[in-house]
Amino acid sequence: MNLALFDFDGTITTREMFADFMGHAVAPRRLAIGRIVLAPMLVGYKLGMVSANRVRSRVVDYGFRGADLAHVQAAGERFAREVLPAVLRPKALERIAWHKAQGDKVVVVSGAFDLYLSHWCAQHRLELLCSSLESSDGVMTGRYDGEQCAGEEKARRVRERYDLAGFPVIYAYGDTHEDLDLLELADRRYYRWREVA
């Protein structure tokens, strides 16, 4: 049995899904105000002055602090069922199916939220390592529960969960600089669907 590690956004899907999920799960009025309030930070991100992790943390704080957990969980289930099927790459689904047919362990390793990825991965019988959001007594705090699963954190979580020495071959698939640490774990690395050394 080999190990196959797949990033989700931009690798399994055709694009980043963070903004789509926020639009799906956050109330329209709050979303509209948030676009204005967070505009300077987003400009800073585009100019390379603000990290992606910081932007995501701020957007999550604004969008979800005080939100009803059950409401957001329901939005996540709907998002997995209604939105994700339209943005999946056929090539990615074929590759996942190929790995499963070989008897490989297939794991999605993503900065995206378990609120929807847990449903999608359960449907496709895939293992999951991803970002989670914190809640208390049924109310969301607006904070990540632990570190965002991006960059070095992706590799750390894989090493923590799996004995890498136990797999004859490790495959990894990614599409951005946030996946490079994940790709470094692999014997066979695919960046934007091209195999790299």
C-alpha positions as CSV (number, residue, x, y, z in Angstrom):
1,M,0.0,0.0,0.0
2,N,1.3,3.4,-1.0
3,L,0.3,6.8,0.4
4,A,-1.3,9.5,-1.8
5,L,-1.5,13.0,-0.4
6,F,-3.8,15.5,-2.2
7,D,-4.2,19.2,-1.6
8,F,-7.9,20.2,-2.2
9,D,-8.3,23.8,-3.4
10,G,-6.9,24.2,-6.9
11,T,-5.7,20.6,-7.1
12,I,-8.8,18.6,-6.7
13,T,-11.0,21.6,-7.5
14,T,-10.5,24.1,-10.4
15,R,-10.1,27.0,-8.0
16,E,-9.6,28.2,-4.4
17,M,-12.9,27.6,-2.5
18,F,-12.4,29.8,0.6
19,A,-14.3,32.8,-0.7
20,D,-17.0,30.6,-2.2
21,F,-17.7,29.0,1.2
22,M,-17.6,32.3,3.0
23,G,-20.2,33.6,0.5
24,H,-22.3,30.4,1.2
25,A,-22.1,30.4,5.0
26,V,-22.0,34.1,6.0
27,A,-25.1,36.3,6.1
28,P,-25.3,38.5,3.0
29,R,-25.3,41.8,5.0
30,R,-22.4,40.8,7.1
31,L,-20.6,39.6,3.9
32,A,-21.2,43.0,2.2
33,I,-19.9,45.0,5.1
34,G,-16.9,42.6,5.5
35,R,-15.8,43.3,1.9
36,I,-15.5,46.9,2.8
37,V,-14.0,46.5,6.2
38,L,-11.4,43.9,5.0
39,A,-10.6,45.6,1.7
40,P,-7.3,47.2,3.0
41,M,-6.0,43.9,4.2
42,L,-6.9,42.2,0.9
43,V,-5.0,44.9,-1.0
44,G,-2.0,44.3,1.3
45,Y,-2.2,40.6,0.5
46,K,-2.3,41.3,-3.2
47,L,0.8,43.5,-2.8
48,G,2.6,40.7,-0.9
49,M,2.6,42.7,2.4
50,V,0.1,40.5,4.3
51,S,0.3,36.7,4.6
52,A,-2.5,34.4,3.4
53,N,-2.7,32.9,6.9
54,R,-3.3,36.3,8.4
55,V,-5.9,37.3,5.8
56,R,-7.8,34.0,6.3
57,S,-7.7,34.4,10.1
58,R,-9.1,37.9,9.9
59,V,-11.8,36.9,7.4
60,V,-12.8,33.9,9.6
61,D,-12.9,36.2,12.7
62,Y,-15.2,38.7,10.9
63,G,-17.4,36.2,9.2
64,F,-17.9,33.6,12.0
65,R,-17.5,35.2,15.4
66,G,-20.7,34.8,17.2
67,A,-22.3,32.6,14.5
68,D,-24.5,29.7,15.4
69,L,-22.4,26.5,14.9
70,A,-25.4,24.4,13.8
71,H,-26.2,26.9,11.1
72,V,-22.6,26.9,9.7
73,Q,-22.4,23.1,9.9
74,A,-25.6,22.9,7.8
75,A,-24.1,25.4,5.3
76,G,-21.0,23.2,5.1
77,E,-23.0,20.1,4.3
78,R,-25.0,21.9,1.7
79,F,-21.8,23.4,0.2
80,A,-20.3,19.9,-0.1
81,R,-23.4,18.6,-1.8
82,E,-24.5,21.5,-4.0
83,V,-21.3,23.5,-4.8
84,L,-18.3,21.2,-4.9
85,P,-19.5,18.8,-7.6
86,A,-19.4,21.6,-10.2
87,V,-15.7,22.6,-9.5
88,L,-14.0,19.2,-9.3
89,R,-11.3,18.4,-11.8
90,P,-12.0,15.2,-13.7
91,K,-8.3,14.5,-13.8
92,A,-8.1,14.7,-10.0
93,L,-11.1,12.3,-9.6
94,E,-9.5,9.9,-12.1
95,R,-6.2,10.0,-10.2
96,I,-7.9,9.4,-6.9
97,A,-9.8,6.5,-8.4
98,W,-6.5,5.1,-9.8
99,H,-4.9,5.2,-6.3
100,K,-7.9,3.6,-4.7
101,A,-7.8,0.8,-7.3
102,Q,-4.2,0.2,-6.4
103,G,-5.2,-0.2,-2.8
104,D,-3.4,3.0,-1.8
105,K,-4.2,5.1,1.3
106,V,-5.6,8.4,-0.1
107,V,-5.6,11.5,2.1
108,V,-6.8,15.0,1.5
109,V,-4.5,17.5,3.2
110,S,-6.0,20.9,3.0
111,G,-6.2,24.4,4.5
112,A,-9.9,24.3,3.8
113,F,-12.5,23.7,6.5
114,D,-13.7,20.4,7.9
115,L,-17.2,21.9,7.9
116,Y,-17.5,20.8,4.2
117,L,-14.5,18.7,3.5
118,S,-15.5,16.1,6.1
119,H,-18.7,15.5,4.1
120,W,-17.0,15.4,0.8
121,C,-14.2,13.0,2.0
122,A,-16.7,10.7,3.7
123,Q,-18.7,10.5,0.4
124,H,-15.5,9.6,-1.5
125,R,-14.1,7.4,1.3
126,L,-11.0,9.4,1.7
127,E,-9.0,10.3,4.8
128,L,-8.7,13.9,5.8
129,L,-6.3,16.3,7.5
130,C,-7.6,20.0,7.3
131,S,-8.3,23.2,9.1
132,S,-11.0,23.4,11.8
133,L,-12.8,26.3,13.4
134,E,-13.3,26.8,17.1
135,S,-16.7,26.9,18.9
136,S,-17.9,27.1,22.4
137,D,-21.4,26.0,23.6
138,G,-22.7,26.0,20.0
139,V,-21.4,29.4,19.1
140,M,-18.4,30.0,16.9
141,T,-15.5,32.0,18.3
142,G,-14.2,33.3,15.0
143,R,-10.8,31.5,15.6
144,Y,-9.2,28.5,14.0
145,D,-9.1,25.5,16.3
146,G,-5.3,25.0,16.2
147,E,-3.1,26.0,13.4
148,Q,-4.2,26.5,9.8
149,C,-3.4,23.4,7.8
150,A,-1.1,25.2,5.3
151,G,2.6,25.2,4.5
152,E,4.7,23.4,7.0
153,E,1.6,22.5,9.1
154,K,0.5,20.2,6.3
155,A,3.7,18.2,6.4
156,R,3.7,18.2,10.3
157,R,0.2,16.7,10.4
158,V,1.0,14.0,7.9
159,R,4.2,13.0,9.8
160,E,2.2,13.0,13.1
161,R,-0.6,10.8,11.7
162,Y,1.3,8.4,9.5
163,D,4.5,6.4,9.7
164,L,5.9,7.5,6.4
165,A,8.6,4.8,6.5
166,G,5.9,2.2,6.3
167,F,4.8,3.2,2.7
168,P,6.8,1.9,-0.3
169,V,6.0,5.0,-2.3
170,I,4.5,8.3,-1.3
171,Y,2.8,10.5,-3.8
172,A,1.8,14.1,-3.3
173,Y,-0.2,16.6,-5.4
174,G,-0.4,20.3,-4.9
175,D,-0.7,23.6,-6.8
176,T,0.7,26.5,-4.7
177,H,3.7,27.4,-2.5
178,E,1.6,26.4,0.5
179,D,1.9,22.8,-0.7
180,L,5.6,22.7,-1.2
181,D,6.3,21.2,2.3
182,L,3.7,18.5,1.6
183,L,5.4,17.7,-1.7
184,E,8.8,17.4,0.0
185,L,7.5,14.4,1.9
186,A,6.9,12.5,-1.4
187,D,8.9,10.2,-3.6
188,R,6.7,11.3,-6.5
189,R,5.6,14.9,-6.6
190,Y,3.0,16.5,-8.8
191,Y,2.8,20.3,-8.9
192,R,-0.1,21.6,-11.0
193,W,-0.5,18.1,-12.4
194,R,3.1,17.9,-13.7
195,E,5.5,15.6,-12.1
196,V,8.5,17.4,-10.7
197,A,11.9,16.2,-9.4
